[in-house]
Amino acid sequence: MSRSKADVPKRRKSAIEAVRRPIDAVRGEQGIWPLQLLNFFMADMQAGIGPFLGVFLLAHGWRSGMIGTVMTIGGVAAMLMTAPAGALVDTTSAKRSFVIVPGICTVLASTIILFSQHFWLVAASQVATSIAGAAIAPAVTGITLGIVRQAGFNKQNGRNQAFNHAGNMVGAALSGYLGWKFGLTAVFWLAAAFGVLSVISVLMIPRGAINDGIARGLNDESENEEVSGFHVLANNRALLVLAGALACFHLGNGAMLPLYGVAAVATRQADPSTFVATTIVVAQAVMIAVALAATWLAEQRGYWFIMLVSFVALPIRGLVAAYFVGPWGIYPFQLLDGIAEGLQSVAVPALVARILKGTGRVNAGQGAVMTVQGFGGALSPALGGWIAEKLGYGPMFIILGSFALGSAVLWVVFREKVKPASISWSARSAAIKKERDEADARKAQADKASAEKGASEEAERQRG
């Protein structure tokens, strides 16, 4: 009787869960399109003036070394804030606010540059924009995971990235046109408009569509726990390998696009607004197709192969930039960027989610990886800017491109560390099935041995 009473809360909880699951599923479906629209609009809002910053400051008398320095200050701020932001996203149930508040801050910070080009005001604007961007990325990853769960994350993340690249492409095209028609000031107002639309999109996602436990990488039966992004990074070798490889890659890649635009404008080979816009449009158009293809490729070849291809693309891109600065060089230069960034945009969040599945640390881990990656990206503009001043733009692009060779070497040497998380879905399913079959076979063998032993003992007793 007492046992029956003790089971009542469990049965009641099971009944509640049975009713809740279909409701959550409906809310999840309702959250998909707003999520995709958020990824579309946040692209231009998150970047703000982005690659246009270099040519904007160049037009106001700045030199390439100072331009690179102010961009590095923003990159360092993002690097320092990304891991704490990821850890906060893990612990909070108000994940949508991590898009709303940074979105508003980004719009306000970008307008500072319109009123003054003083070094420290521009630096403060970049710091605010970078901190906002650091919070948005893990928040959107967590929201996506909380809506579609681990099983649907690979495909939905691919769609998210396709929408994000489409938003970048449309934003860049509009920025180029508005900058050409009305001046670079119009680029700031466009970023503000996209910021407002991003806030509206995230508010359209039903609060109940996001499972907070699963959003941080917990299994349904796991309990919440307080974690540190730095603790996750320091104790997971697969995560360390991934972060180190990305740091080397972004040390070379971070300054490529802005300094390519500066090089073209400095040599008077292009109109600032249209040239920079074209570089973005070409890359983002490629990224849309690559992000969708990467989802399929991940299921066939796994994420290890995808990441290796992305690393190899950068040295080739550096050679193209060194010898083809101008309108015709845009296309191969940004085609390679589209391939590398498109592949990584799908592979990196999925790898982190797989590596940390069941720990409740996915967003903290995502932030930790982005912190180390951001360290390379933060140093890149200053390093590239000063190399360009001393050696010229051509040698600078070749040197920056060569850093990705370190990423490729690291990825190949430590392949076994990341292999469990980076195998294809088909191979992963086959491995799980094999493990289950082997476990069933061992159980059947043990049951047979036990039965034979029991029969033998029974026969002994009868003979006795």
DASULLIN-V946783 format. One record per residue. RES is the residue in one letter. BURIAL is 1 if it has 16 or more other ideal C-beta (glycine too) atoms within 10 Angstrom, else 0. Layout:
res: [RES & RES]
burial: [BURIAL & BURIAL]
This chain:
res: [M & S & R & S & K & A & D & V & P & K & R & R & K & S & A & I & E & A & V & R & R & P & I & D & A & V & R & G & E & Q & G & I & W & P & L & Q & L & L & N & F & F & M & A & D & M & Q & A & G & I & G & P & F & L & G & V & F & L & L & A & H & G & W & R & S & G & M & I & G & T & V & M & T & I & G & G & V & A & A & M & L & M & T & A & P & A & G & A & L & V & D & T & T & S & A & K & R & S & F & V & I & V & P & G & I & C & T & V & L & A & S & T & I & I & L & F & S & Q & H & F & W & L & V & A & A & S & Q & V & A & T & S & I & A & G & A & A & I & A & P & A & V & T & G & I & T & L & G & I & V & R & Q & A & G & F & N & K & Q & N & G & R & N & Q & A & F & N & H & A & G & N & M & V & G & A & A & L & S & G & Y & L & G & W & K & F & G & L & T & A & V & F & W & L & A & A & A & F & G & V & L & S & V & I & S & V & L & M & I & P & R & G & A & I & N & D & G & I & A & R & G & L & N & D & E & S & E & N & E & E & V & S & G & F & H & V & L & A & N & N & R & A & L & L & V & L & A & G & A & L & A & C & F & H & L & G & N & G & A & M & L & P & L & Y & G & V & A & A & V & A & T & R & Q & A & D & P & S & T & F & V & A & T & T & I & V & V & A & Q & A & V & M & I & A & V & A & L & A & A & T & W & L & A & E & Q & R & G & Y & W & F & I & M & L & V & S & F & V & A & L & P & I & R & G & L & V & A & A & Y & F & V & G & P & W & G & I & Y & P & F & Q & L & L & D & G & I & A & E & G & L & Q & S & V & A & V & P & A & L & V & A & R & I & L & K & G & T & G & R & V & N & A & G & Q & G & A & V & M & T & V & Q & G & F & G & G & A & L & S & P & A & L & G & G & W & I & A & E & K & L & G & Y & G & P & M & F & I & I & L & G & S & F & A & L & G & S & A & V & L & W & V & V & F & R & E & K & V & K & P & A & S & I & S & W & S & A & R & S & A & A & I & K & K & E & R & D & E & A & D & A & R & K & A & Q & A & D & K & A & S & A & E & K & G & A & S & E & E & A & E & R & Q & R & G]
burial: [0 & 0 & 0 & 0 & 0 & 0 & 0 & 0 & 0 & 0 & 0 & 0 & 0 & 0 & 0 & 0 & 0 & 0 & 0 & 0 & 0 & 0 & 0 & 1 & 0 & 0 & 1 & 1 & 0 & 1 & 1 & 1 & 0 & 1 & 1 & 1 & 1 & 1 & 1 & 1 & 1 & 1 & 1 & 1 & 1 & 1 & 1 & 1 & 1 & 1 & 1 & 1 & 1 & 1 & 1 & 1 & 1 & 1 & 0 & 0 & 0 & 1 & 0 & 1 & 1 & 1 & 1 & 1 & 1 & 1 & 1 & 1 & 1 & 1 & 1 & 1 & 1 & 1 & 1 & 1 & 1 & 1 & 1 & 1 & 1 & 1 & 1 & 1 & 1 & 1 & 0 & 1 & 0 & 0 & 1 & 1 & 0 & 1 & 1 & 1 & 1 & 1 & 1 & 1 & 1 & 1 & 1 & 0 & 1 & 1 & 1 & 1 & 1 & 0 & 0 & 0 & 0 & 0 & 0 & 0 & 0 & 1 & 1 & 1 & 1 & 1 & 1 & 1 & 1 & 1 & 1 & 1 & 1 & 1 & 1 & 1 & 1 & 1 & 1 & 1 & 1 & 1 & 1 & 1 & 1 & 1 & 1 & 1 & 1 & 1 & 0 & 0 & 1 & 1 & 1 & 1 & 1 & 1 & 1 & 1 & 1 & 1 & 1 & 1 & 1 & 1 & 1 & 1 & 1 & 1 & 1 & 1 & 1 & 1 & 1 & 1 & 0 & 1 & 1 & 0 & 0 & 0 & 0 & 1 & 0 & 1 & 1 & 1 & 0 & 1 & 1 & 1 & 0 & 1 & 1 & 0 & 1 & 1 & 1 & 0 & 1 & 1 & 0 & 0 & 1 & 1 & 0 & 0 & 1 & 1 & 1 & 1 & 1 & 1 & 1 & 1 & 1 & 1 & 0 & 0 & 0 & 0 & 0 & 0 & 0 & 0 & 1 & 1 & 1 & 0 & 0 & 1 & 1 & 0 & 0 & 1 & 0 & 1 & 1 & 1 & 1 & 1 & 1 & 1 & 1 & 1 & 1 & 1 & 1 & 1 & 1 & 1 & 1 & 1 & 1 & 1 & 1 & 1 & 1 & 1 & 1 & 1 & 1 & 1 & 1 & 1 & 0 & 0 & 0 & 1 & 1 & 1 & 1 & 0 & 1 & 1 & 1 & 1 & 1 & 1 & 1 & 1 & 1 & 1 & 1 & 1 & 1 & 1 & 0 & 1 & 1 & 1 & 1 & 1 & 1 & 0 & 1 & 1 & 1 & 0 & 1 & 1 & 1 & 1 & 1 & 1 & 1 & 1 & 1 & 1 & 1 & 1 & 1 & 1 & 1 & 1 & 1 & 1 & 1 & 1 & 1 & 1 & 0 & 0 & 1 & 0 & 0 & 0 & 1 & 1 & 1 & 1 & 1 & 1 & 1 & 1 & 1 & 1 & 1 & 1 & 1 & 1 & 1 & 1 & 1 & 1 & 1 & 1 & 1 & 1 & 1 & 1 & 1 & 1 & 1 & 1 & 1 & 0 & 1 & 1 & 1 & 1 & 1 & 1 & 1 & 1 & 1 & 1 & 1 & 1 & 1 & 1 & 1 & 1 & 1 & 1 & 1 & 1 & 1 & 1 & 1 & 1 & 1 & 1 & 1 & 0 & 1 & 1 & 0 & 0 & 0 & 0 & 1 & 1 & 0 & 1 & 1 & 1 & 1 & 1 & 1 & 0 & 1 & 1 & 1 & 1 & 1 & 1 & 0 & 1 & 1 & 0 & 0 & 1 & 0 & 0 & 1 & 1 & 0 & 0 & 1 & 1 & 1 & 1 & 0 & 0 & 0 & 1 & 0 & 0 & 0 & 0 & 0 & 0 & 0 & 0 & 0 & 0 & 0 & 0 & 0 & 0 & 0 & 0 & 0 & 0 & 0 & 0 & 0 & 0 & 0 & 0 & 0 & 0 & 0 & 0 & 0 & 0 & 0 & 0 & 0 & 0 & 0 & 0]
